[in-house]
Amino acid sequence: MSKLLELKIRNYEKIIHDHNRANKRFYDELLVLVRQCEGRYKSVAEAPDDSPEWRAIVLKRTEQPVLSFRSRKMRDMPAHEAAEIRHEVIELYNRGYPTAIIANILGIRTATAGSTIGSYQHQINYKNTVQSHERTRQLGVNK
């Protein structure tokens, strides 16, 4: 596997790790706000809409971390880069990565990764069929 592909995988894993940390911090802070609200009003449902505790909860909810990845199209890339991406899709697929994760690692659309994998599977199936027919034909000649 190329060093560039290994770097892309490590970058993807770092993004996931950082997002998980930020998400945990967000929910920990939200839980503190909810407990403060419950301490004053017995439940969040009973808190008035204009209370500082409820407004803090509403404001905090707008700060929830969002996980997003680049999603380029192959037609927007130079031909050599698109060819390298296709090769990397197959390499990751053969290592057992799911299609959506392959797309996230490589920064391409999930549909693009899926169609590349589909073409690869079709090519493999075709080669296997041709080889199978060739073996069958040879067995028939040897009888």
Salt bridges, closest charged atoms under 4 A:
GLU6 OE2 - ARG95 NH1 3.45
ASP18 OD2 - LYS14 NZ 2.58
ASP18 OD1 - ARG21 NH1 3.54
ASP28 OD2 - LYS24 NZ 2.82
GLU29 OE1 - LYS60 NZ 2.43
GLU53 OE2 - ARG40 NH1 3.06
GLU63 OE1 - LYS60 NZ 2.82
GLU81 OE2 - ARG72 NH1 2.64
GLU88 OE1 - LYS8 NZ 2.78
GLU91 OE1 - HIS87 NE2 3.27
GLU134 OE2 - ARG137 NH2 2.70
